[in-house]
Amino acid sequence: MNCLEKYRSKLIREINHELRQVCVQPDESAVHDFRVGMKKLTALFYFLNGIDAGVESKKLLKPHRVLFKSVGNIRDAHIAINLIQSLDGIDASDSKALTKSLQTRIKQDYRRFRGITRSSTPASIRMPTIKSTGISEPAILTHKPAILQQLLQQILPSGDVMTAKHWHKKRILLKRYHHILDAFQFCPGHVQDEAEIKQIRMLEQLLGDWHDRVITAELVQSLPGPAKHVEKIIPLMNNQDRLLLGAAKIYLRKYALWQRAQQPD
């Protein structure tokens, strides 16, 4: 069996297990794990697409995008609730009012999600086996360094001026890079560089915390009800945004230097 097939099979089982849990109730853990699993599956098939353009990853994943986005709406509200409740400097009454509105939003989004799962859209995730793509294990192992390097070339540059759009793209690509590394856990000779993983996780944490604030700001501003609750938390999150991106820029440069040091002379 191709070493990536072991990973693909295990991942598909885990994703569908979490999806079944979400179909029972919008449990925060299951929602999160389903989303993470789908991102890992996306990274795997984009990697295969990089080896063989005939593996049309975007087309293969498209039938599942509606489920992914629907669950994503619920996940965004969970993130916003957790962040609001953890903010220093916010009144309990404002936190309570926003949390209540977000919980109502979760119920609405969950009804939409259940409607989708009852429609013609597949309520389980199915993707081709690695064998069916025709890509051999030697080809996978041969192309791995070049594809990872292509991702790094997009992740590592850090100009003086970087917009939120640039940071968001880097965050997505960094996660994809990390997921591809993890996909080789069953492959011969696979050894994770813990020094690299540690740096990746730090960057993911900083950019994840930043993105949580972006999501929360957008979401709470779309809620019905008194604007005063929103006006009080936006400045708190904006201050944190700047600090998080400043730290991310420092760690991104450190990671770039580390990567450069790994290159052969």
N, C-alpha and C positions, 0 to 999 in steps of 0.2 A: 504493500500500500504506500502511495506517495506520502511523504511525511507531512505535507500541508493538508492532506485529506483527513488525517487524524485530528488536526486542529479544526478544520471546517466542520467535521461531523459533530465534534464535541460542542462547538460554538452554536451550531444550528439547534441542537438539543436544548442547550441552556436558554437560548433566545425564545424558543417556543414554550419552554416551561414558564418563563417570566411573562410571556404574552397571555398564557392561560390564567396566570394569577391576576393580571391586570383586567382580564375579562370578567373576573369575579368582583373585584373592587379596585379603585384607583390607589392601591397601596403605594406609598412613596418609594419604598425600597425596590419593589417590582418594576415600577415605572422607570426608575433610574437605571436598573440593571438591564431592562429591555433596550433602552436607548443606547447604553454603552455597548451592548452586544451587537446592535445594528451598525454602530460606528466601526466596530472591529470587522464585521462582515464586509462593510463597504471598503475598508482599507485593504482587506485581503483580495477582493475582486478588482480593485483599481491596480493593485500590484500585478495580478495576473494579466490585466489589460495592458500593462506596461511591457510585458514580455511578448504578448500576442494581441495585436489590435483586433483580431477576430473574436476575442472574448469581450463582447460589448457590455462592459460592467454597468454602464449607465442604463442601458436598455433592460438588463437583467434585474436591476434593483428597482426600476421604476414602479412595478406593480405594488411594491411594499412601501413606497414613499408616503402614500396617503396615511397609512397606519403610523409610520414613524413621525410624521408631522402632527398628527392628531394627538398622539401620546406626548409629543413635545410641548404642546400647549398646556397640558396638565403638569408636566415637569417644570415648566417656567413658573407656574403659580406656586408650586411647592418651594422652589428656590426663593421666590419673592417673600413668602411667608417666613421662612427660616431667617432670611437676611433682615427683614424688618424687625423681627422679634429679638435679634441679636444686636441691633444698632444702639450705640450709646448716645444719649442726648435726645431720644424720642419719647414723648409722653405716652404713658400707658393707654390713655384714651385714643390717641392717634393710632397706636399700634393695633389696638383691639378693633377699631373701625376698619382699618385697611385689611387686617386678617379676615374679618368677617366677609368683606367684599370679595377677597380672593378665594375664600372657601366656596362662595356662591359661584364664582367663575369656574372653579374646578368641577362643580356639579354639572354646570352647563356644558363644559367641554367633554366631560365623561359621557353625558347623554349622546353627544355627537359621535364620540368614539364608538359607543355601543351600536349606534345606528350604522356605522361603517362596517363593523364586524358582522352585522346581520345582512349586509348587502352582498353584491357579487364579488367584492374584494376578498381575496384569500385571508382567512382568519388565522393562518399559520404561515410561517416563513419557509420557503423552499428555494434552493439555489442549486445549480448544476454541481456535480462532483468534480474534483480536480481532474480525474481520469477522463471525464467527458470533454474537457477542454482540449485534450490532446497535448498538454504541456508536461514534459517529463520532469522527474526530480532533478536530473543533472542540469537541465535548462533553467530550472528555478534557482538552483544554487549558483549557477554561473551568472545569471542576470541580477541577482540580489544586490551586490555592491553598487552597480551602476544606478539602479532605481533608487536606492537609499541616498546615493550621492546627489541625484537630481532633486530629491526632496530637500536635502540640506542646503542646496544652493538657493532655494526659495525661502528657507527658514532663517538662515544665519545673518544675512545682511541687515544692518540696523542704521538707517540714515538719521540725520539730526532731526528731521521732521517726519513723523510717522502718524498717519491718521488712525482713527478707530477702525476703519475698514482694513488697513494694513495689519494692525494687531490681530484683528479677528481672523484674517486669512492665515497668519502665522500660527495662531492657536490651533486652527483646524489641521494644518499641515503637520504641526508638531505631534498632535495626537495620532495622525495617520502614520507618521514615521515610527512612533512608539508602538502602535498596534502591529505594524509589519514586523518589527523586531520580535514582539511576543509571539507572532504567528509561527516562528521557527522553533518553538520550544520542543517539538518532537523530532526535529531534523538532526541528522548525524553531525557531530562536531559543533553543535550550537552551544555557545558560551556567552552569557550576557556580561557586558562590561558594567559592573556595579557603579563605577565612577560616573559613567555616562548616564545610566538610569537615574542616579541621584540628581544630576543636573537637570535632566528632562523633567523629573517630578517637581522640582522646585519651580521651574518655568511654568509648568502646567498649573501648579497651585496658584501662582501669582496671576497668570492670565485668566484662570478659571474664576478667581475671586473678583477680578476686574469685570469679566463678562457677566457674572451674576448681578453686579450693580447696574450694568447697562440694561440687562433684561428687566430687572426690577423697576428701574426708572421708566422704561417704556410701558411696562405693564400697568403700573399704578396710575400713570397719567391717562390711561385709557379707561379707567374704572369710573362708574357713575358715582355721584355723591359729592359732598363738599370738597372743594379744592384745597381747603386749608390743611387737610391731613397730608396731602401730597407736597404742598409747598414747604412743609417743615422737614421732610426727609430728603428731598432732592439735593439741597446744599450739603447735607451730611455725606451722602454717597459721592457727590462730585469731588469733595476733598479727598476721600479715600481712593477714588479713581486715579487721581494724579500721583498719589504715593505709590500705588500698586504698579502703574505703568513705568514710573521712574525706576522702581526696583527691578521690574521685568527687563528693562533696557540694560541695566547693569549685568544681570545674570545671562542675558542673551549674548552680550559681548564676551563674558567669561566662557560660555559654552563654545562660541566661535573660536576663541583662542585655544581651548582644549582640543577641538576638532582639528585645528591647524597643526597642533603638536603631534597628533596621531598619524599625520601624513608622512609617508617615507621620504627621506631626503633625496 
